Amino acid sequence: MSGSRRPPDFFLIGAPKAGTSALHAALAQHPGLFLSPVKEPKYYMCGDSPPPAYKGPGDAHSNQEWIWQRERYLELFAGAPEGALRGESTPFYLYNRDARRRIAADAPEAKLIAVLRDPVDRAYSNWMHLWMDGLEPRADIVEAVRREPERVDKGWAPFWHYQGLGMYGRQVADLLEHVDRERVLLLRYRELVDEPSITLDRVFRFLGVQSADIDTIPKDNARVFVQDGPRVRALAPVIRAGAAVGQFLPPEVWRRVSKPLVNQLHKGGDASRPKLTPEQRATLLEPHLPDIELLEEVTGGSFADWKGYRDGGSFESRRQGAGEREDAGATG
C-alpha cells in the first residue's frame, strides 16, 4: 500500500486528560512527523461500523465526529510528506479493549505511546472538563464517580468513565498481551510537565526520528472553574437539553449555537480550581490501589507517588509550579 493508504506508523493511545492533546501539538511541529489533521478520529474503536449510540449528555452529537469508515480514515494521512512518519491521537484507545486488539492486528509494526497520569488527578480533570461544559449534572466528583456503574449500564460514552479510564494496570497488561513491549512507550504526565524537552527527545528516539528544536509543550485544555450556584443550575440544564437536540444538527452547528451559553456559564469563573480534600482523594483512590500494584508489576516501575495525598491541578498550574521550583533552586 502507498503511504497514504495504510494505517499510521504510530499512535498516541491515552489517557484522556493526561496531556495527550499537548503532546500531539508538540509532535506536530516536528518536520519528520505528520499528525492527522483530525485529532481523535476514534476509528479503531468502531471496527468499520458506526459508533455505539451513547446516551450521556452531549454524546449523541459527539458521535457524529467519529471517523469510522476506513477510506475516510486513511484519507486523513493523504497529506503526509514523503518519508514522514504518520500518526494519530485517540486517547481512548488504551482504555478500549477492542481498539487495542484492532490496532495490534491492523498495524502490527506501529509504535504506541501512552501518557499515564495519577488516576485521581485524571478523574478530577475529566469531571472538571464536563462540569465546566455544563454537561456533568453532579456538582461533587465523588458523587459522580459513585454513579459511574449506573452511567455505564445506561450507555454513557467512555469519557464519562472517570474511574475506569484510570485503571491503567489492567489496560497495559492486556495491551502487552497483543503488542511487543519494545513498541510501547509509557510516559508519565509529570514528565511532560516537569521535563518537556527531555520527554520530547525520548519520544523522538522511540519513533526513530532526529531530535528537533521543540523544547516546550503547549498547555492543555484547561477550563475555568465555576462554583455550583443559581447560574449554573439555570444554564447547565439548558445546555444539556440543547445537547440532546444537537444530535439532529451537524456538530459544528451545535458548537456555534451553544457557545454563548457555555461562555455565560464560564462568566466570572476562577482559573484556579478547588483542591481535593484528603478525604475526597482517599475515597477516589481506594478502588485504584490494586490496579496501581498491577501496573507496577507489569511495568517494573514505581508509582508510589500516586498512593498518597495530592491536591491535583491543571497542566498549566503544574508547569508553573515546576518553574517556581526551578527558580527557587537557582536562587537558593
N, C-alpha and C positions, 0 to 999 in steps of 0.2 A: 504493500500500500504506500501511496505517497505520504509525505509528512503531514499533510493536512487531512488525510482520510484515514488516519489511525488514531488510537487512543493517545492521551497525553503521556509525556515522559515522566512526569512527577505530579503528585497530588499533595495539597495541604488538607489533611483529613480531619482536623479537630484541634481543640474542642471549642464549641461556641463560647463566646465571651472570655476567650483566653488569649487574645491578641492576634488571632488569625488574620483579621482584616488588615491590621497594621503590618504584619509580615508580608501579606500579599502585596500591599502597596510598595513596600521596600524592595521586594524581589522584582517587581515590575519595572524598576528603574535600571536593572542590570541589562546591559546590551546583549548578553548571550542568552537571556531568558525571555520567553513570551508567555504572559499570563492571559488567560481568556478574558475578553472584554466584558463578559457577563460573569460576575462573581456569584458563587453558589448556584450553579446550574442544577445540582441535585440529580443529575442523570442516573448515577448508579444506585440511587435509592428507589428507582422506578422499575428498572428491568424492561424498558421499552413499552411500558404501559402507563396510562395516565396516573398521576399521583392519587393516593387514597383521598377520600372525601373527608378530610379532617374537619372537625366540628367546633374547635375552640374559637374564641373571639378573634376575628381577623384572619383565621386560617383559610377561609374559602377564597378570598381574593389573593392571598399569598400563593395558593396552589396554582393559580394561573401563570405564575412566573417560572414554574419548573420547566426545564427543557428535557423532556422525556423521549422525544423522537431521536433516534440515532443520527440521522442525517443532519438534523439541526444542531445536535451536539458537536459532531465532528466539524461542522462548518465554523464553529467558534474559533478553530485553530487555523483557518484558511489564511489568515493574515500573518502567520509566523514567518519571520525572515528565514532564508535558507541557512540551515545549520543551527538555528536556535533551539534550545530545549523548550518544549511546550508544557505548561502546567495549568492546573485549575485549583480553586479552593472551595471546598464544600465542607464546613466544619462538622457536619452531622455524619460524615462517612465513618468516622471512628466509632460512633455510637450505634450505627445501623448495621445489624448483623448481616443482612442481605447485601448491603453495599460493600462490606469488607470482602465477602466471597466473590461478588461480581467483579470487583477490581482485580482480585487475585487471578481470576480466570481470564479476564479480557485484556489485562495489561500486565502479564507475568514478569516483565522486566522493569516496570515502573518503580520509581522510588517514592516513598511515602513519608511525610513529615507531620508530626503531631505535636501540638503545644499543650502541655498539661498545667493546669492552674489549680491551686488549693481548691478542693471541691466545694467548700463552704463559700469562699470568696466568689467562685464562679457562679454558684447558685444565687448568691445575693445580687451580683451584677446582672444576671439573667432576669431575676424578678424585677429589679430596678428598671431595666430596659422596657419591660412590658407594662409596668406600673406607670412609667412616665409617658408611654404611648397611649395611656388611657384604656388599655385592653385588659390588664390584670384587675379583677374585681376585688381582690383581698388586699387590704392595706398592711397586713402583717405577713412577713415572709414565712414565719413558722407555720401559720395557719394555711398559707398557700401550699407549702410542702406537704402538710398533712392531707391535703385534698388531692395530692398528685395521683394516688392509685385510682381514685374515682374519676379524675380527669382522663387518665389513660384509658380506662374502661369505656368512657364516653367518646373516645376517638379524637382527643385533642392532639395537635401536632407535636412533634418531638421537642420543639423549642419550649414547650410548657413542662417538660420533664426535668424540673430543676434538680432533683436528686439523681435520677437515673443517668443523666448526661455526665455526671461526675464520677460514675463508677468505672474508673479507668482500668482498674486491675483486671476485671473480667473482660473488658473490651480489648486491652492489649494482649492478654493471654490468648484470646480467640484469634486476634489478628496474626499472632506469631505462629499459629497453627496452620496458616494459609500462605503467609508471606515470609520469605527468608529474612532472618534478623538483620543481615547486613543491608537490606533495602529499606529499613525503617529507622528513622531518626526521631528520637523523642527529645523535645526541648522542654525547659521549664519556663513558665511565664515570667518568673523573676529574672531569668537570664535575658529575656527581651527587654525588660525594664532597666535592669542594672548594668548590663554589658551589651548594648545593642551592636556595637562594631564587632566585638569578639564573636557574638552569636551569629551574625550575618556571615562572617568568614567561615564559621563552622558549617553553615548551611551551604555556602558556595563549594567548599571542599567535598561535602557529601554529594552534591549534584555533579561534581566534576567540572566546574567552571572556574575561571580565574577570579581572584578577588577583585572587587570593584570599589570605587570611592563612594561608598554609601555607608556613612557612619551613624546615621540616625534612622529611627523607625517612626513613622507618623503616629500621632496619638490615636487612640481607639475611639470608638463611637460613644463617648461619654455623654450623658444627659444630665440636665439639672434635676434637682430633687424638689418636689413639692409635697408638703405635708398633707395628709388627709384632712379634708375640711369641706365646707359648703360648696366651694367652686369645683373641687374635684368630684364631689358627689353629684353635682349638677351636670358637668361636662362629660365625665367618663361614660356614663350610660348612653349618652347621645353618640359618642364615638363608637362604642361597641355596637349599638344598633345600626349605625351607619356602615360599620364594617360588614355586618351581616348583609345589608343591601348591596355593599360593594362587590359581592360575588357576581353580580349581574353586570358589572361595569369593567372595562379594562383597568388593570392595576394602576396605570399612570393617571387615569381619570379620578379614581378614588383618592389617590395620594394628593392630587391637586385640590379636590373638594374638602378633604379632611384637614389639610394643613392649617387653615385658620383656626379650627377647633383645637388642634394639638398645640399651636402657638399660644392660644389663650390659656390652655391648661398649664403651659410652662411659665406663663407670665408671673414674675415675682419669685421664680424658683431660685434655689440656692445651689451654686456649683459644688459646694461641699456636701457630702452625703452623711446622714447619721450613721454612727458606728454601731455594729452589732454588739449587744451586751454579752458578757461572758456566758450568761445563761442561754441566750439565743444560740450562740456558737456551739455550746456544748450539746444542745438539743439537735442542732442540724448536723453536727459532726458524728454523733454516735453511730448512726447507721453506716457511715463510711469507713469506720475503723478496720473491720475485717477486710474490706476491699483494698484499703491502703496497704495492709500487710501483704495481700496477694500481689499488689503492684510491686512492692519491694522484693518479693520472692521472684517474680517474673523478670524484673529488670536488673536485680542485683544492686540497686541504688537505695539510698535512704530518703525517705520523705517524712522524717521526724518533725520537720517544721510545720507540717500540716496538722499535727496531732495536738497542738496546744492552742492557746487563745491568740487570735489575730483579729483586728477590727476591720479587715477588708480595705477596699479603696479602689479607685479607678486607675487605669493605666497611667494617666497623666499625673495623678497625685503620687503614685509610686515613683514615677520618673523624677518629680520634683523632690521627693524625699531622698532619692539617690543622689541628686545634685547637691542637696543640703549636706548629706553625709560626706561627699567628696570635698565640699568647701570647708567643712569642719576639719577634715583630715589635713587639708592643705594649710590651714591657718593654726591648727592646734599644735 
